[in-house]
Amino acid sequence: MCFFCKGETTKSSTTTYMVDLKDCIVIIKNVPCEECTQCGEKYISDEVMENLEAIVDRAKAIAGEVFVTDYKKRVA
């Protein structure tokens, strides 16, 4: 159930995830999520969020001011 509109159906989708780390902005494209079919609110699973946290941690070590990557390609 959607937290915002209480809609009952979602569909598989993708989104862009962005984190501002003060000295660097990390942008991760094509992040898998579920999207409410009624209002469009997007939800990221716990597993995907753990992967995003790992990508951001790795990006902190190698990034300059802006770091952009694709979720499907993951940071090595």
All heavy atoms as a GROMACS GRO file, in nm:
protein
  591
    1MET      N    1   0.085  -0.118   0.000
    1MET     CA    2   0.000   0.000   0.000
    1MET      C    3   0.090   0.125   0.000
    1MET      O    4   0.188   0.131   0.072
    1MET     CB    5  -0.090   0.000   0.123
    1MET     CG    6  -0.178   0.125   0.128
    1MET     SD    7  -0.288   0.133   0.271
    1MET     CE    8  -0.409   0.016   0.223
    2CYS      N    9   0.052   0.223  -0.080
    2CYS     CA   10   0.128   0.347  -0.089
    2CYS      C   11   0.113   0.428   0.040
    2CYS      O   12   0.002   0.451   0.089
    2CYS     CB   13   0.080   0.428  -0.208
    2CYS     SG   14   0.168   0.586  -0.228
    3PHE      N   15   0.225   0.472   0.093
    3PHE     CA   16   0.227   0.551   0.215
    3PHE      C   17   0.156   0.685   0.196
    3PHE      O   18   0.092   0.736   0.287
    3PHE     CB   19   0.373   0.574   0.257
    3PHE     CG   20   0.389   0.658   0.379
    3PHE    CD1   21   0.365   0.605   0.505
    3PHE    CD2   22   0.428   0.790   0.370
    3PHE    CE1   23   0.379   0.682   0.619
    3PHE    CE2   24   0.442   0.869   0.483
    3PHE     CZ   25   0.419   0.814   0.608
    4PHE      N   26   0.166   0.744   0.076
    4PHE     CA   27   0.112   0.878   0.052
    4PHE      C   28  -0.035   0.879   0.014
    4PHE      O   29  -0.114   0.952   0.072
    4PHE     CB   30   0.196   0.952  -0.053
    4PHE     CG   31   0.333   0.984  -0.004
    4PHE    CD1   32   0.440   0.903  -0.036
    4PHE    CD2   33   0.355   1.093   0.077
    4PHE    CE1   34   0.567   0.931   0.011
    4PHE    CE2   35   0.481   1.123   0.125
    4PHE     CZ   36   0.587   1.041   0.092
    5CYS      N   37  -0.071   0.801  -0.086
    5CYS     CA   38  -0.208   0.809  -0.138
    5CYS      C   39  -0.294   0.688  -0.100
    5CYS      O   40  -0.412   0.683  -0.132
    5CYS     CB   41  -0.208   0.826  -0.289
    5CYS     SG   42  -0.168   0.674  -0.380
    6LYS      N   43  -0.231   0.589  -0.037
    6LYS     CA   44  -0.299   0.465   0.003
    6LYS      C   45  -0.339   0.379  -0.116
    6LYS      O   46  -0.420   0.288  -0.103
    6LYS     CB   47  -0.421   0.492   0.092
    6LYS     CG   48  -0.394   0.581   0.211
    6LYS     CD   49  -0.287   0.524   0.301
    6LYS     CE   50  -0.268   0.615   0.422
    6LYS     NZ   51  -0.134   0.625   0.468
    7GLY      N   52  -0.283   0.408  -0.233
    7GLY     CA   53  -0.307   0.324  -0.350
    7GLY      C   54  -0.258   0.184  -0.324
    7GLY      O   55  -0.163   0.162  -0.248
    8GLU      N   56  -0.318   0.087  -0.388
    8GLU     CA   57  -0.288  -0.052  -0.357
    8GLU      C   58  -0.203  -0.124  -0.461
    8GLU      O   59  -0.166  -0.239  -0.440
    8GLU     CB   60  -0.418  -0.128  -0.332
    8GLU     CG   61  -0.491  -0.076  -0.211
    8GLU     CD   62  -0.614  -0.158  -0.176
    8GLU    OE1   63  -0.628  -0.269  -0.229
    8GLU    OE2   64  -0.692  -0.111  -0.094
    9THR      N   65  -0.173  -0.060  -0.573
    9THR     CA   66  -0.094  -0.130  -0.675
    9THR      C   67   0.033  -0.053  -0.709
    9THR      O   68   0.035   0.070  -0.710
    9THR     CB   69  -0.176  -0.153  -0.804
    9THR    OG1   70  -0.222  -0.028  -0.853
    9THR    CG2   71  -0.294  -0.243  -0.778
   10THR      N   72   0.138  -0.130  -0.735
   10THR     CA   73   0.265  -0.072  -0.778
   10THR      C   74   0.311  -0.145  -0.903
   10THR      O   75   0.263  -0.254  -0.935
   10THR     CB   76   0.373  -0.085  -0.669
   10THR    OG1   77   0.393  -0.223  -0.641
   10THR    CG2   78   0.336  -0.010  -0.543
   11LYS      N   79   0.405  -0.083  -0.973
   11LYS     CA   80   0.465  -0.147  -1.090
   11LYS      C   81   0.617  -0.134  -1.078
   11LYS      O   82   0.668  -0.042  -1.012
   11LYS     CB   83   0.416  -0.082  -1.219
   11LYS     CG   84   0.457   0.064  -1.233
   11LYS     CD   85   0.408   0.124  -1.363
   11LYS     CE   86   0.453   0.270  -1.371
   11LYS     NZ   87   0.415   0.333  -1.495
   12SER      N   88   0.689  -0.225  -1.139
   12SER     CA   89   0.834  -0.217  -1.141
   12SER      C   90   0.875  -0.097  -1.225
   12SER      O   91   0.816  -0.070  -1.330
   12SER     CB   92   0.894  -0.344  -1.201
   12SER     OG   93   0.868  -0.453  -1.116
   13SER      N   94   0.975  -0.024  -1.178
   13SER     CA   95   1.019   0.097  -1.245
   13SER      C   96   1.166   0.121  -1.213
   13SER      O   97   1.231   0.036  -1.150
   13SER     CB   98   0.932   0.215  -1.198
   13SER     OG   99   0.963   0.332  -1.270
   14THR      N  100   1.218   0.233  -1.255
   14THR     CA  101   1.352   0.277  -1.218
   14THR      C  102   1.345   0.423  -1.178
   14THR      O  103   1.251   0.495  -1.214
   14THR     CB  104   1.454   0.261  -1.332
   14THR    OG1  105   1.412   0.337  -1.444
   14THR    CG2  106   1.472   0.115  -1.370
   15THR      N  107   1.447   0.467  -1.104
   15THR     CA  108   1.454   0.605  -1.060
   15THR      C  109   1.600   0.648  -1.056
   15THR      O  110   1.690   0.566  -1.076
   15THR     CB  111   1.389   0.623  -0.921
   15THR    OG1  112   1.377   0.763  -0.892
   15THR    CG2  113   1.466   0.553  -0.811
   16THR      N  114   1.624   0.774  -1.032
   16THR     CA  115   1.758   0.826  -1.013
   16THR      C  116   1.774   0.861  -0.866
   16THR      O  117   1.689   0.928  -0.808
   16THR     CB  118   1.782   0.951  -1.100
   16THR    OG1  119   1.767   0.913  -1.238
   16THR    CG2  120   1.920   1.008  -1.079
   17TYR      N  121   1.881   0.813  -0.805
   17TYR     CA  122   1.909   0.834  -0.663
   17TYR      C  123   2.024   0.933  -0.652
   17TYR      O  124   2.126   0.918  -0.719
   17TYR     CB  125   1.947   0.700  -0.601
   17TYR     CG  126   1.974   0.703  -0.454
   17TYR    CD1  127   1.870   0.706  -0.362
   17TYR    CD2  128   2.104   0.702  -0.405
   17TYR    CE1  129   1.894   0.706  -0.226
   17TYR    CE2  130   2.130   0.702  -0.269
   17TYR     CZ  131   2.023   0.704  -0.180
   17TYR     OH  132   2.047   0.705  -0.046
   18MET      N  133   2.008   1.037  -0.569
   18MET     CA  134   2.111   1.139  -0.555
   18MET      C  135   2.142   1.161  -0.408
   18MET      O  136   2.052   1.166  -0.325
   18MET     CB  137   2.065   1.270  -0.617
   18MET     CG  138   2.175   1.374  -0.619
   18MET     SD  139   2.124   1.529  -0.692
   18MET     CE  140   2.047   1.607  -0.552
   19VAL      N  141   2.272   1.175  -0.377
   19VAL     CA  142   2.317   1.203  -0.242
   19VAL      C  143   2.411   1.322  -0.245
   19VAL      O  144   2.504   1.325  -0.326
   19VAL     CB  145   2.392   1.082  -0.181
   19VAL    CG1  146   2.441   1.112  -0.041
   19VAL    CG2  147   2.306   0.959  -0.181
   20ASP      N  148   2.388   1.420  -0.160
   20ASP     CA  149   2.476   1.536  -0.147
   20ASP      C  150   2.564   1.513  -0.026
   20ASP      O  151   2.516   1.515   0.088
   20ASP     CB  152   2.393   1.663  -0.131
   20ASP     CG  153   2.478   1.789  -0.133
   20ASP    OD1  154   2.602   1.780  -0.118
   20ASP    OD2  155   2.420   1.898  -0.147
   21LEU      N  156   2.693   1.490  -0.049
   21LEU     CA  157   2.789   1.462   0.059
   21LEU      C  158   2.866   1.586   0.100
   21LEU      O  159   2.975   1.577   0.154
   21LEU     CB  160   2.886   1.353   0.015
   21LEU     CG  161   2.824   1.221  -0.028
   21LEU    CD1  162   2.930   1.129  -0.087
   21LEU    CD2  163   2.755   1.156   0.090
   22LYS      N  164   2.815   1.703   0.074
   22LYS     CA  165   2.876   1.834   0.102
   22LYS      C  166   2.990   1.865   0.006
   22LYS      O  167   2.987   1.966  -0.060
   22LYS     CB  168   2.922   1.846   0.247
   22LYS     CG  169   2.809   1.845   0.344
   22LYS     CD  170   2.859   1.865   0.485
   22LYS     CE  171   2.742   1.856   0.582
   22LYS     NZ  172   2.784   1.863   0.720
   23ASP      N  173   3.091   1.778  -0.003
   23ASP     CA  174   3.202   1.805  -0.094
   23ASP      C  175   3.188   1.730  -0.226
   23ASP      O  176   3.270   1.745  -0.316
   23ASP     CB  177   3.335   1.771  -0.028
   23ASP     CG  178   3.342   1.629   0.023
   23ASP    OD1  179   3.235   1.565   0.037
   23ASP    OD2  180   3.453   1.580   0.050
   24CYS      N  181   3.084   1.648  -0.240
   24CYS     CA  182   3.062   1.569  -0.361
   24CYS      C  183   2.915   1.533  -0.374
   24CYS      O  184   2.848   1.506  -0.274
   24CYS     CB  185   3.147   1.442  -0.354
   24CYS     SG  186   3.119   1.329  -0.492
   25ILE      N  187   2.866   1.533  -0.495
   25ILE     CA  188   2.730   1.487  -0.523
   25ILE      C  189   2.740   1.356  -0.598
   25ILE      O  190   2.811   1.346  -0.698
   25ILE     CB  191   2.651   1.590  -0.605
   25ILE    CG1  192   2.633   1.718  -0.524
   25ILE    CG2  193   2.516   1.534  -0.648
   25ILE    CD1  194   2.570   1.832  -0.599
   26VAL      N  195   2.671   1.253  -0.548
   26VAL     CA  196   2.671   1.122  -0.612
   26VAL      C  197   2.534   1.100  -0.675
   26VAL      O  198   2.431   1.114  -0.608
   26VAL     CB  199   2.700   1.009  -0.509
   26VAL    CG1  200   2.694   0.873  -0.576
   26VAL    CG2  201   2.835   1.031  -0.442
   27ILE      N  202   2.533   1.070  -0.804
   27ILE     CA  203   2.409   1.045  -0.878
   27ILE      C  204   2.415   0.903  -0.934
   27ILE      O  205   2.510   0.868  -1.003
   27ILE     CB  206   2.391   1.146  -0.992
   27ILE    CG1  207   2.390   1.289  -0.937
   27ILE    CG2  208   2.264   1.116  -1.072
   27ILE    CD1  209   2.403   1.396  -1.042
   28ILE      N  210   2.313   0.824  -0.902
   28ILE     CA  211   2.307   0.686  -0.950
   28ILE      C  212   2.179   0.671  -1.032
   28ILE      O  213   2.069   0.689  -0.980
   28ILE     CB  214   2.308   0.586  -0.832
   28ILE    CG1  215   2.430   0.613  -0.743
   28ILE    CG2  216   2.309   0.443  -0.885
   28ILE    CD1  217   2.426   0.544  -0.610
   29LYS      N  218   2.195   0.642  -1.160
   29LYS     CA  219   2.083   0.631  -1.253
   29LYS      C  220   2.033   0.488  -1.262
   29LYS      O  221   2.105   0.394  -1.229
   29LYS     CB  222   2.125   0.679  -1.392
   29LYS     CG  223   2.180   0.821  -1.395
   29LYS     CD  224   2.215   0.868  -1.534
   29LYS     CE  225   2.318   0.778  -1.599
   29LYS     NZ  226   2.356   0.822  -1.732
   30ASN      N  227   1.911   0.472  -1.309
   30ASN     CA  228   1.850   0.340  -1.336
   30ASN      C  229   1.842   0.250  -1.214
   30ASN      O  230   1.865   0.129  -1.222
   30ASN     CB  231   1.923   0.270  -1.451
   30ASN     CG  232   1.913   0.348  -1.579
   30ASN    OD1  233   1.805   0.391  -1.616
   30ASN    ND2  234   2.024   0.370  -1.646
   31VAL      N  235   1.807   0.307  -1.100
   31VAL     CA  236   1.792   0.231  -0.976
   31VAL      C  237   1.656   0.161  -0.978
   31VAL      O  238   1.553   0.226  -0.994
   31VAL     CB  239   1.803   0.324  -0.854
   31VAL    CG1  240   1.778   0.248  -0.725
   31VAL    CG2  241   1.938   0.394  -0.851
   32PRO      N  242   1.653   0.029  -0.960
   32PRO     CA  243   1.524  -0.042  -0.960
   32PRO      C  244   1.440  -0.001  -0.838
   32PRO      O  245   1.492   0.017  -0.728
   32PRO     CB  246   1.563  -0.190  -0.953
   32PRO     CG  247   1.707  -0.195  -0.921
   32PRO     CD  248   1.766  -0.061  -0.943
   33CYS      N  249   1.310   0.012  -0.863
   33CYS     CA  250   1.218   0.051  -0.756
   33CYS      C  251   1.078   0.003  -0.791
   33CYS      O  252   1.055  -0.050  -0.899
   33CYS     CB  253   1.220   0.202  -0.735
   33CYS     SG  254   1.154   0.297  -0.875
   34GLU      N  255   0.987   0.024  -0.698
   34GLU     CA  256   0.845   0.003  -0.722
   34GLU      C  257   0.779   0.140  -0.725
   34GLU      O  258   0.813   0.227  -0.645
   34GLU     CB  259   0.783  -0.083  -0.612
   34GLU     CG  260   0.829  -0.227  -0.613
   34GLU     CD  261   0.783  -0.302  -0.738
   34GLU    OE1  262   0.665  -0.288  -0.777
   34GLU    OE2  263   0.866  -0.373  -0.798
   35GLU      N  264   0.687   0.161  -0.819
   35GLU     CA  265   0.621   0.290  -0.835
   35GLU      C  266   0.470   0.274  -0.817
   35GLU      O  267   0.409   0.187  -0.879
   35GLU     CB  268   0.651   0.346  -0.974
   35GLU     CG  269   0.590   0.480  -1.000
   35GLU     CD  270   0.626   0.535  -1.136
   35GLU    OE1  271   0.710   0.475  -1.207
   35GLU    OE2  272   0.570   0.638  -1.174
   36CYS      N  273   0.411   0.357  -0.733
   36CYS     CA  274   0.266   0.355  -0.713
   36CYS      C  275   0.198   0.393  -0.844
   36CYS      O  276   0.232   0.495  -0.906
   36CYS     CB  277   0.227   0.453  -0.602
   36CYS     SG  278   0.048   0.468  -0.578
   37THR      N  279   0.104   0.313  -0.888
   37THR     CA  280   0.035   0.341  -1.015
   37THR      C  281  -0.064   0.455  -1.001
   37THR      O  282  -0.108   0.511  -1.101
   37THR     CB  283  -0.038   0.215  -1.066
   37THR    OG1  284  -0.129   0.170  -0.967
   37THR    CG2  285   0.060   0.105  -1.100
   38GLN      N  286  -0.098   0.493  -0.880
   38GLN     CA  287  -0.194   0.601  -0.859
   38GLN      C  288  -0.127   0.738  -0.851
   38GLN      O  289  -0.167   0.831  -0.918
   38GLN     CB  290  -0.276   0.575  -0.733
   38GLN     CG  291  -0.390   0.674  -0.712
   38GLN     CD  292  -0.485   0.627  -0.603
   38GLN    OE1  293  -0.522   0.510  -0.600
   38GLN    NE2  294  -0.522   0.716  -0.516
   39CYS      N  295  -0.023   0.751  -0.767
   39CYS     CA  296   0.037   0.883  -0.746
   39CYS      C  297   0.180   0.895  -0.797
   39CYS      O  298   0.235   1.006  -0.804
   39CYS     CB  299   0.032   0.922  -0.598
   39CYS     SG  300   0.148   0.832  -0.493
   40GLY      N  301   0.245   0.784  -0.831
   40GLY     CA  302   0.380   0.788  -0.884
   40GLY      C  303   0.491   0.786  -0.780
   40GLY      O  304   0.608   0.793  -0.815
   41GLU      N  305   0.457   0.776  -0.651
   41GLU     CA  306   0.559   0.768  -0.547
   41GLU      C  307   0.643   0.642  -0.570
   41GLU      O  308   0.592   0.538  -0.607
   41GLU     CB  309   0.493   0.762  -0.409
   41GLU     CG  310   0.590   0.761  -0.296
   41GLU     CD  311   0.673   0.888  -0.283
   41GLU    OE1  312   0.628   0.995  -0.329
   41GLU    OE2  313   0.783   0.879  -0.229
   42LYS      N  314   0.776   0.656  -0.548
   42LYS     CA  315   0.866   0.545  -0.575
   42LYS      C  316   0.924   0.492  -0.444
   42LYS      O  317   0.957   0.568  -0.354
   42LYS     CB  318   0.976   0.588  -0.670
   42LYS     CG  319   0.917   0.624  -0.807
   42LYS     CD  320   1.021   0.658  -0.908
   42LYS     CE  321   0.951   0.688  -1.041
   42LYS     NZ  322   1.046   0.712  -1.146
   43TYR      N  323   0.937   0.358  -0.439
   43TYR     CA  324   0.987   0.289  -0.321
   43TYR      C  325   1.106   0.203  -0.358
   43TYR      O  326   1.101   0.128  -0.454
   43TYR     CB  327   0.877   0.201  -0.260
   43TYR     CG  328   0.758   0.282  -0.214
   43TYR    CD1  329   0.650   0.305  -0.299
   43TYR    CD2  330   0.756   0.336  -0.087
   43TYR    CE1  331   0.541   0.380  -0.257
   43TYR    CE2  332   0.648   0.411  -0.044
   43TYR     CZ  333   0.542   0.433  -0.129
   43TYR     OH  334   0.435   0.508  -0.087
   44ILE      N  335   1.213   0.212  -0.278
   44ILE     CA  336   1.334   0.135  -0.302
   44ILE      C  337   1.341   0.026  -0.196
   44ILE      O  338   1.326   0.053  -0.076
   44ILE     CB  339   1.458   0.226  -0.295
   44ILE    CG1  340   1.450   0.333  -0.406
   44ILE    CG2  341   1.586   0.145  -0.306
   44ILE    CD1  342   1.559   0.438  -0.398
   45SER      N  343   1.367  -0.097  -0.239
   45SER     CA  344   1.373  -0.211  -0.146
   45SER      C  345   1.496  -0.201  -0.056
   45SER      O  346   1.593  -0.131  -0.088
   45SER     CB  347   1.377  -0.343  -0.223
   45SER     OG  348   1.503  -0.360  -0.285
   46ASP      N  349   1.494  -0.275   0.053
   46ASP     CA  350   1.607  -0.278   0.146
   46ASP      C  351   1.734  -0.329   0.078
   46ASP      O  352   1.843  -0.275   0.098
   46ASP     CB  353   1.575  -0.366   0.267
   46ASP     CG  354   1.470  -0.306   0.357
   46ASP    OD1  355   1.446  -0.183   0.350
   46ASP    OD2  356   1.411  -0.380   0.437
   47GLU      N  357   1.719  -0.432  -0.005
   47GLU     CA  358   1.835  -0.488  -0.075
   47GLU      C  359   1.898  -0.387  -0.169
   47GLU      O  360   2.021  -0.370  -0.170
   47GLU     CB  361   1.793  -0.613  -0.154
   47GLU     CG  362   1.906  -0.674  -0.233
   47GLU     CD  363   1.862  -0.792  -0.319
   47GLU    OE1  364   1.747  -0.838  -0.306
   47GLU    OE2  365   1.944  -0.835  -0.401
   48VAL      N  366   1.816  -0.317  -0.246
   48VAL     CA  367   1.868  -0.215  -0.337
   48VAL      C  368   1.930  -0.101  -0.257
   48VAL      O  369   2.037  -0.049  -0.294
   48VAL     CB  370   1.757  -0.165  -0.432
   48VAL    CG1  371   1.804  -0.044  -0.511
   48VAL    CG2  372   1.712  -0.276  -0.526
   49MET      N  373   1.869  -0.062  -0.145
   49MET     CA  374   1.924   0.046  -0.063
   49MET      C  375   2.061   0.008  -0.008
   49MET      O  376   2.152   0.091  -0.005
   49MET     CB  377   1.828   0.080   0.050
   49MET     CG  378   1.872   0.202   0.128
   49MET     SD  379   1.897   0.352   0.029
   49MET     CE  380   1.730   0.397  -0.008
   50GLU      N  381   2.080  -0.118   0.031
   50GLU     CA  382   2.211  -0.163   0.076
   50GLU      C  383   2.315  -0.151  -0.036
   50GLU      O  384   2.428  -0.109  -0.012
   50GLU     CB  385   2.204  -0.307   0.126
   50GLU     CG  386   2.133  -0.322   0.258
   50GLU     CD  387   2.118  -0.467   0.302
   50GLU    OE1  388   2.184  -0.556   0.244
   50GLU    OE2  389   2.041  -0.490   0.396
   51ASN      N  390   2.276  -0.188  -0.158
   51ASN     CA  391   2.366  -0.174  -0.272
   51ASN      C  392   2.398  -0.027  -0.298
   51ASN      O  393   2.513   0.007  -0.329
   51ASN     CB  394   2.305  -0.238  -0.397
   51ASN     CG  395   2.300  -0.388  -0.388
   51ASN    OD1  396   2.378  -0.450  -0.319
   51ASN    ND2  397   2.204  -0.447  -0.457
   52LEU      N  398   2.298   0.060  -0.286
   52LEU     CA  399   2.320   0.204  -0.306
   52LEU      C  400   2.419   0.257  -0.204
   52LEU      O  401   2.509   0.336  -0.238
   52LEU     CB  402   2.189   0.281  -0.297
   52LEU     CG  403   2.090   0.259  -0.411
   52LEU    CD1  404   1.958   0.328  -0.380
   52LEU    CD2  405   2.146   0.308  -0.544
   53GLU      N  406   2.405   0.216  -0.079
   53GLU     CA  407   2.498   0.260   0.026
   53GLU      C  408   2.640   0.216  -0.005
   53GLU      O  409   2.735   0.292   0.015
   53GLU     CB  410   2.453   0.208   0.161
   53GLU     CG  411   2.327   0.276   0.212
   53GLU     CD  412   2.271   0.214   0.340
   53GLU    OE1  413   2.336   0.121   0.396
   53GLU    OE2  414   2.165   0.258   0.383
   54ALA      N  415   2.656   0.094  -0.056
   54ALA     CA  416   2.789   0.045  -0.092
   54ALA      C  417   2.847   0.126  -0.208
   54ALA      O  418   2.966   0.160  -0.208
   54ALA     CB  419   2.782  -0.104  -0.128
   55ILE      N  420   2.765   0.157  -0.307
   55ILE     CA  421   2.811   0.238  -0.420
   55ILE      C  422   2.854   0.376  -0.373
   55ILE      O  423   2.958   0.427  -0.412
   55ILE     CB  424   2.701   0.248  -0.528
   55ILE    CG1  425   2.677   0.112  -0.593
   55ILE    CG2  426   2.738   0.351  -0.634
   55ILE    CD1  427   2.552   0.105  -0.681
   56VAL      N  428   2.774   0.438  -0.287
   56VAL     CA  429   2.807   0.571  -0.235
   56VAL      C  430   2.937   0.566  -0.155
   56VAL      O  431   3.023   0.654  -0.169
   56VAL     CB  432   2.691   0.629  -0.151
   56VAL    CG1  433   2.734   0.754  -0.076
   56VAL    CG2  434   2.570   0.657  -0.239
   57ASP      N  435   2.954   0.464  -0.072
   57ASP     CA  436   3.078   0.451   0.006
   57ASP      C  437   3.200   0.441  -0.084
   57ASP      O  438   3.302   0.505  -0.060
   57ASP     CB  439   3.072   0.328   0.098
   57ASP     CG  440   2.982   0.350   0.218
   57ASP    OD1  441   2.949   0.467   0.249
   57ASP    OD2  442   2.943   0.250   0.282
   58ARG      N  443   3.189   0.363  -0.192
   58ARG     CA  444   3.300   0.350  -0.285
   58ARG      C  445   3.323   0.480  -0.361
   58ARG      O  446   3.436   0.517  -0.388
   58ARG     CB  447   3.278   0.234  -0.382
   58ARG     CG  448   3.306   0.101  -0.313
   58ARG     CD  449   3.290  -0.015  -0.408
   58ARG     NE  450   3.162  -0.077  -0.371
   58ARG     CZ  451   3.075  -0.128  -0.456
   58ARG    NH1  452   3.100  -0.128  -0.584
   58ARG    NH2  453   2.964  -0.180  -0.414
   59ALA      N  454   3.214   0.549  -0.395
   59ALA     CA  455   3.226   0.674  -0.470
   59ALA      C  456   3.297   0.781  -0.387
   59ALA      O  457   3.373   0.861  -0.441
   59ALA     CB  458   3.088   0.723  -0.513
   60LYS      N  459   3.274   0.782  -0.256
   60LYS     CA  460   3.339   0.880  -0.168
   60LYS      C  461   3.490   0.872  -0.182
   60LYS      O  462   3.559   0.974  -0.175
   60LYS     CB  463   3.302   0.853  -0.022
   60LYS     CG  464   3.166   0.896   0.018
   60LYS     CD  465   3.153   0.876   0.169
   60LYS     CE  466   3.017   0.830   0.206
   60LYS     NZ  467   3.002   0.806   0.351
   61ALA      N  468   3.541   0.753  -0.198
   61ALA     CA  469   3.686   0.733  -0.203
   61ALA      C  470   3.748   0.778  -0.335
   61ALA      O  471   3.867   0.810  -0.339
   61ALA     CB  472   3.718   0.586  -0.178
   62ILE      N  473   3.669   0.780  -0.443
   62ILE     CA  474   3.728   0.807  -0.574
   62ILE      C  475   3.672   0.931  -0.644
   62ILE      O  476   3.724   0.973  -0.745
   62ILE     CB  477   3.711   0.686  -0.669
   62ILE    CG1  478   3.564   0.654  -0.693
   62ILE    CG2  479   3.783   0.566  -0.615
   62ILE    CD1  480   3.540   0.547  -0.797
   63ALA      N  481   3.567   0.990  -0.590
   63ALA     CA  482   3.496   1.096  -0.660
   63ALA      C  483   3.558   1.234  -0.639
   63ALA      O  484   3.622   1.260  -0.538
   63ALA     CB  485   3.350   1.100  -0.616
   64GLY      N  486   3.533   1.319  -0.736
   64GLY     CA  487   3.566   1.460  -0.725
   64GLY      C  488   3.443   1.533  -0.673
   64GLY      O  489   3.386   1.495  -0.572
   65GLU      N  490   3.400   1.636  -0.745
   65GLU     CA  491   3.283   1.712  -0.701
   65GLU      C  492   3.152   1.644  -0.736
   65GLU      O  493   3.054   1.653  -0.662
   65GLU     CB  494   3.285   1.852  -0.763
   65GLU     CG  495   3.391   1.940  -0.702
   65GLU     CD  496   3.384   2.081  -0.756
   65GLU    OE1  497   3.272   2.129  -0.780
   65GLU    OE2  498   3.490   2.141  -0.774
   66VAL      N  499   3.148   1.578  -0.853
   66VAL     CA  500   3.026   1.510  -0.898
   66VAL      C  501   3.063   1.372  -0.947
   66VAL      O  502   3.159   1.355  -1.022
   66VAL     CB  503   2.955   1.588  -1.011
   66VAL    CG1  504   2.832   1.513  -1.060
   66VAL    CG2  505   2.917   1.728  -0.966
   67PHE      N  506   2.986   1.273  -0.903
   67PHE     CA  507   3.010   1.136  -0.945
   67PHE      C  508   2.878   1.081  -0.997
   67PHE      O  509   2.778   1.081  -0.926
   67PHE     CB  510   3.059   1.052  -0.827
   67PHE     CG  511   3.092   0.911  -0.862
   67PHE    CD1  512   3.217   0.878  -0.912
   67PHE    CD2  513   2.999   0.810  -0.847
   67PHE    CE1  514   3.249   0.748  -0.946
   67PHE    CE2  515   3.030   0.679  -0.881
   67PHE     CZ  516   3.154   0.648  -0.930
   68VAL      N  517   2.877   1.036  -1.124
   68VAL     CA  518   2.755   0.981  -1.185
   68VAL      C  519   2.785   0.839  -1.230
   68VAL      O  520   2.886   0.814  -1.294
   68VAL     CB  521   2.710   1.066  -1.306
   68VAL    CG1  522   2.583   1.008  -1.367
   68VAL    CG2  523   2.689   1.212  -1.267
   69THR      N  524   2.694   0.747  -1.196
   69THR     CA  525   2.710   0.608  -1.239
   69THR      C  526   2.574   0.547  -1.267
   69THR      O  527   2.470   0.605  -1.233
   69THR     CB  528   2.788   0.525  -1.134
   69THR    OG1  529   2.822   0.398  -1.191
   69THR    CG2  530   2.707   0.504  -1.007
   70ASP      N  531   2.575   0.432  -1.329
   70ASP     CA  532   2.454   0.358  -1.358
   70ASP      C  533   2.447   0.241  -1.260
   70ASP      O  534   2.544   0.170  -1.243
   70ASP     CB  535   2.457   0.306  -1.502
   70ASP     CG  536   2.326   0.251  -1.548
   70ASP    OD1  537   2.273   0.157  -1.481
   70ASP    OD2  538   2.273   0.298  -1.650
   71TYR      N  539   2.334   0.222  -1.197
   71TYR     CA  540   2.317   0.115  -1.097
   71TYR      C  541   2.353  -0.020  -1.156
   71TYR      O  542   2.415  -0.103  -1.089
   71TYR     CB  543   2.173   0.114  -1.047
   71TYR     CG  544   2.147   0.011  -0.939
   71TYR    CD1  545   2.172   0.040  -0.805
   71TYR    CD2  546   2.097  -0.115  -0.969
   71TYR    CE1  547   2.150  -0.053  -0.705
   71TYR    CE2  548   2.074  -0.209  -0.870
   71TYR     CZ  549   2.101  -0.177  -0.739
   71TYR     OH  550   2.078  -0.270  -0.641
   72LYS      N  551   2.316  -0.043  -1.280
   72LYS     CA  552   2.340  -0.172  -1.344
   72LYS      C  553   2.489  -0.200  -1.364
   72LYS      O  554   2.530  -0.314  -1.371
   72LYS     CB  555   2.266  -0.179  -1.477
   72LYS     CG  556   2.116  -0.173  -1.461
   72LYS     CD  557   2.047  -0.165  -1.593
   72LYS     CE  558   1.898  -0.143  -1.573
   72LYS     NZ  559   1.829  -0.114  -1.695
   73LYS      N  560   2.570  -0.095  -1.373
   73LYS     CA  561   2.714  -0.112  -1.397
   73LYS      C  562   2.792  -0.119  -1.268
   73LYS      O  563   2.905  -0.164  -1.268
   73LYS     CB  564   2.766   0.001  -1.484
   73LYS     CG  565   2.706  -0.001  -1.622
   73LYS     CD  566   2.755   0.112  -1.706
   73LYS     CE  567   2.684   0.109  -1.840
   73LYS     NZ  568   2.715   0.222  -1.923
   74ARG      N  569   2.737  -0.073  -1.157
   74ARG     CA  570   2.800  -0.073  -1.024
   74ARG      C  571   2.942  -0.025  -1.028
   74ARG      O  572   3.016  -0.050  -1.122
   74ARG     CB  573   2.794  -0.211  -0.959
   74ARG     CG  574   2.660  -0.275  -0.962
   74ARG     CD  575   2.587  -0.254  -0.832
   74ARG     NE  576   2.449  -0.296  -0.841
   74ARG     CZ  577   2.404  -0.416  -0.811
   74ARG    NH1  578   2.484  -0.508  -0.770
   74ARG    NH2  579   2.277  -0.441  -0.821
   75VAL      N  580   2.984   0.037  -0.924
   75VAL     CA  581   3.122   0.085  -0.913
   75VAL      C  582   3.211  -0.031  -0.874
   75VAL      O  583   3.181  -0.104  -0.781
   75VAL     CB  584   3.130   0.197  -0.806
   75VAL    CG1  585   3.273   0.245  -0.793
   75VAL    CG2  586   3.037   0.311  -0.839
   76ALA      N  587   3.321  -0.050  -0.945
   76ALA     CA  588   3.412  -0.162  -0.915
   76ALA      C  589   3.501  -0.131  -0.796
   76ALA      O  590   3.521  -0.025  -0.756
   76ALA     CB  591   3.498  -0.190  -1.038
   0.00000   0.00000   0.00000
